[in-house]
Amino acid sequence: MSQLHEIVAAVTVDEPPMSRSVDQIVAAGRKAERRRRAGFASAGAAGLVVAVVAGTFALTSGAPEQPTTIVAGAAPGAEATWSDAPPFSFTFRAFDAGPLRVQDPVVVSTAYQIASVYMDGRVTHDRPVVDSETPVRRNGKRPPAAGTDSARPFSGYLTLYRPGAFDPAGIVGGTASTIAGRQAVESTVEPAGRQLAWEYADDAWAVVTAYTSTPEPSIADLSALVTALEPSPATPATLPFRVGYLPAGHAPVEAGTHALPGLIGISQARAGNYGGVTYADPSPATTGLTAPYGDNEAGTIPSSVSIYVMPASASNQRAKAGKTKCYQVSGDPFCNRWTADGAVQVQVLGTGGLSVAELTRIVESVELTDVTDENTWVPVPQAR
């Protein structure tokens, strides 16, 4: 289940009776979201069964069905060339496709990068879309005014996997199709929504995931992304800090630039967070994936340490200027440290049974750069 929506109803600016980390807030929000979505009807859930295109991959078996072909605009005259960029690089930029607006990617890992997807006239996962807030699109025009559908929530994100990272055969209940000459797989997602995966380059897949209780965006709407997605010059993801100490063996796995790492960063894409990174030992697999790391009930990466840097005003713990404070109410402990003026909070959360003393050592080793000046930020591999 995606972490989209999960922060919105759960985060408060005041410290709650039971102090919680960002990930613990996600867990609480997840319970409320399951209840809210329980009545959603998943359009097209029936009939998504196996179909194999040219014998290249097999999906979950079921009653036979003929493969379909969806043409998403004109097939390109020449294949786009994607650079062989190293992990923790962004290789595409924001673009529009029909009613969908893909944002710049903000989350990146050893296996993929993720961008938020918004839809014209619909409430998004991180801020309602209303006429006064709807930005002008790159063509200089505003999207259509929000109508009745604006009260119906839409959560979407695009995940671009590195070559060899994604396994289309792992999609449960998918239907193989062809979109503009590319292999694709259509499927539904629980509790309500649909997903489209396609091979954007040799053995490299992109996946758009849309949670919605309405027929839109349809698979046809999502398919417009196939020919609209284009490569851009690779740009390294950067962080507004360096880490002086980590337990031996921990390596960077996932990071967020102007976002927290993972799907939590997508759920708070407009929250104004500065950045974050997750280190793990052992690191999760970089092949055979069918979803981003932590895309499960736990919502976290096992045996990991996550560092979040955010405005103190965005936290649900009250700022304690110049202080370090750790919390251990339930589950894994976490520690916060605030800048001398109390404006910026650094949070460290461990999922591998690390002690409060170890987390304190980590959080106090974090050296912030100028969070307002990206020229001072550090590429992810160089942050420790």
N, C-alpha and C positions, 0 to 999 in steps of 0.2 A: 504494500500500500504506500502510496506517495506521502511525503511529508507536507505537501501543499495544503494550505488552509490551517495547519495545525497550530501555528503560533498565534494567529489572528485573535482568537477568542481567549487565549490563555495568558498572554503576557500582560503584566501591569507594571506601572512605573514604581509602585510601592513594594517594599519587601513583604511577601506574604508570610503568614504564620509558619508555614513549612517552607523554608528557603529552597529554591530549586535552580538547577543549572538550566542552560538553554535546552539540552537534550531531555531533561526531566519535564520541562514545559511541553516539549513535543509530545511526550508520552501522554500527558494529561489532555492535550489538545486532540490527540488521536482518538481517545475514547469519546469525546464529544462529537468529533467529526463522524465517527462510525454511526452514532445515533442519528445525526442529522442526515446522513446519506442513506440511511436504511430504507427509506421509502422511494429512493430514486429508481426509475426503471432503466435498465441498461438496453438501449436501443440496439437491435440486431444481435442480441446475445445468442439467440438460437441460430443454428445452421452454420456456425463458423467451424468447419471441419477441414480435414486434411486435403491438400492438393499439392502435388509435386510438380515443379517447373523444370523440365529437361533433366529430371533426376539429380539435380544438384544438391538438394537437401530435403530431409523428411521432417514433417511436423507431427504433432500428437495425432495418433490414428483415430479414425472415426468413419462415418459413412462417406463413400466417395462423392466428390463434387468436382465439377469441371473448373479449372483455373479461369480466373477472370483477367481482363486486360483493362487498365485504366490509363488513359492518355492525359497527362497533366501538362497541357500546353504543347508546343511543338518540341519534338525531340531535338536535342542540340546537334548542331552540325559536327562538332568536335568535342571529345570528352575533355572535361575540365582537368587541369593538372594540379594535384594536391601535393604540397611539399612534404618531404620526409622530416617533419619537425620533431624535435625531441619531446618527451613527456613534459607536462606543465606548460604547454604552449597553446595559445589561441590561434586558430587557423581559419576562422570565418568571422563575419561581422553582421550587424543587424540588417535585416531585409524584410520586405513586405511580400505577401503572397495571398491574393484575394482578400478575405476579411481578416486574415491572420497577420500579426506583426511580431516577428521574431526579434528579440533584443540581442545586444552584444552578449556573448558568453561571459559568465563571471565565475563559474566553477570549473575546475580542471583537475585531472588526476593522472595517474600513470596509465590509464586506459581510455579516457574519454574527456569531453568538455560538455558543459551544459549551459543552455540559455533559456530564459523565460519566454513563453509565447503568450501574447495577449490577443484578444479578439474584439473587433470593433463593436461598440455598444453593449459590452458585457462586463459584469462585475468580475474583477480579476482576483487572483489568490492573495494579493498583497495590498490592493487598494481599490475601492469602488471606482468605476469609470463613470464620470458625470461630464456634462458638456463643458463646464468651466475648467475641468482638469485634463480633458482629452488633448494630448499634444498634437501639434501640427505634424503630419507625416512628411517624409522626405521629399515628396512631390509637391509640397507646399499647401496641400489640402488637409482639412480635418476629416476624420472618419465620419460616417453617418451619425446623427444624434442618437443617443441611447433611447431605446424604446422599451417595450414591455419586457424584453429579454434581459434588460440590464439588471433586473432584480434576481435573475437566475445565475448562480455562480458558475464560473468557468476557471479551471486551473489547467495550465498547459506548460510543457517544457520540451525542448529539443535536445537530445543527447547525441553527440557525434562521437562515435567510437573510433579508436585507432585501428589500423589494419590488423586483422586477426583477433581482435578483442571480443567481438560480439558473435554469439552462436545462434543463428536464426532457428536452428533445429530445436532449441530449448523453449521456444514460444509455445505455450499450452493453448490448444484450441485455435490455432491460427489458420488462415486461408492464404495460400500462396497466390500471388498475382504478378502482373507485369505492369510497370508504370513507366511510360516513356522509354521503353526498352530495357528497363532495369528490373532485376528481381526485387520483389517486395513481399511482405507478409502483413495481412490485416488481422487484427484481433481485438477482443474486448478486454477491458481492465476492470477489476473490482474496486469499489462496489458499483460504480457506474461510470462508463466512459468507453473510449476506444483508442486504439493505438495503431500506428502505421510504421513499419520498419522497411527500409530499402537500402540496397547496395549502392552507395554513392561513388565508390571507387572499388578497384579490385580487392575483394575480401575485406572491405571496410563498409560498415553499416551506420546509418543514421536512424534514429527512432524518435518520432513525435508522439507524446503521450498527452491525451486530453481527457480530463475529468469533467463530465457535464451530464446533466439530467435531461437535456434536450437533444433533438436530432442533429443540431448543429454544434460544433463543426462536424460535418459528415466526412466519410472517408474521401469523398471527392474533394472537399475543402482541404483536407490534410494533404492530399496528393499534390496540390499546387506547390507545396514546399519542395518537391522533388527536383523540379527544373529551376526553381528560384534559388536554391542553395548553391553558393559559389565560394571557391576558396579565396582567401585574402593572404597577404604576407604574414608569416608566422610572427607572433608577438609573445614574449615570455610573460607568464603570470608573475606578479610581484606581490610582496608582502610589506606592510609598514612596520616591520620589526625584525630583530634577530633573536635567536634562542641560544643562550649560553650553555644550558645543560639539558640533556635528555638521558634517560636510561640507555645503557649500551644496547645496540642492535636495532633501535627504532629508526625507521627511514620514512621520508615523506610519501604519503599515499594520495592525499586529496587536499586541495586548497581552494580558497576563494579570494578574488581580488575585488575589493568593494563589496564583499559578501563573505558570509561564513562558509566553511567547506561543506560539501554535500548538498542534499536536497533541502536541508534547512536553509541554506543560502538562497535557494530559489524561492522558498516560501517567504523570505524576508527581503526580496530583491530590491525593494524601494525603501528599506528601513534605514539606510545610511550607515550600515556597518562598514568598518574599515577593511577587515580582512581576517583570515584565519587559515589554519593548516591542521591536518591530522597526520600524526606519525604512528606507525604500527610495527610490531614485532611479534610474529612474522607478518610480512606484507601480504595483502590478499592477492589472489590470482589476477593476472592481467589478460587472461584468455578465457573463453567459454562463458562469458557473461551474458545475461539476459536483462539486466537492470543495473543501475548505478549501485555502488557500494552502500550498504546500510539500508537498502530499499526493502525493508522487512519490518516485522512487528517491533523488533528491538530498536531499529533506526540508528544503530551505531556500528562502528567497525570493532570487532573483538580485539582485545590486547592492544589498545591504542591510547594515545594521548592527543587530545585536541586543544588547540590554543585559539581563543577567540578575542579579537580586539574590536571594541565597539564604543560608541558614545555612552557615557554612563547613564544618560537620560533614556537610553533604549533598554536598559537592564531592568529586571524585576527585583534587584537588590539595591537598597539605598546606598548611594556613594559614601565612602568613608575616605576622604581625601588623604592621600599619602600613606594609606594603610593597606595591610594584607589581611584577609579574613578567609578562613576555610569553613566549609559546611559539610556535615555528614548526618543527614536526617534519615535517609533510606537509600539503598543502592550504593553506587560508587560516590565517593566524596569529590568535591571540587573546591577550588580556591580562586579568590578574586584579589586583584591588586589594582589600586587606583592611582592615577597620577597625582602630583602634589596639589593641583588645583581641583581635583575631583572630576575633571571633565571626561577622562578616558578610562575605561575599565578593561583590564586584561583578565580573562578567565581561563583556567586550565582544568580540564576534566579528563580523568583516566577511566578506562574500562577494563583494565587488566589487573585489578586488585592492588593498585599502587597505594601506598600509605599517604596520610596527610602530610607527613614530613617530606616525602619525595615530591608530592605535588607542590608544596610550598617552595622547595628548592627550584623547581622548574619555573613557577610563575615569577619568582624573584630574579630569575636569570634573564627574563625577557627584556630586551633593550629596544624601546620604541624609536623609530625614526620620526620625522615630522609627518604626522598622519594627514596633514592638509597639503603636503607637497609630494606628489608621486615621483619626482626626480630623486628623492631620497630613499625610495622603496627598493627592496632587495628581491632578485629572482628567487623563486621558491627553493631550488637546490642549494642556494648560497645562504639561506636564512639560518643555518646552524653550522 
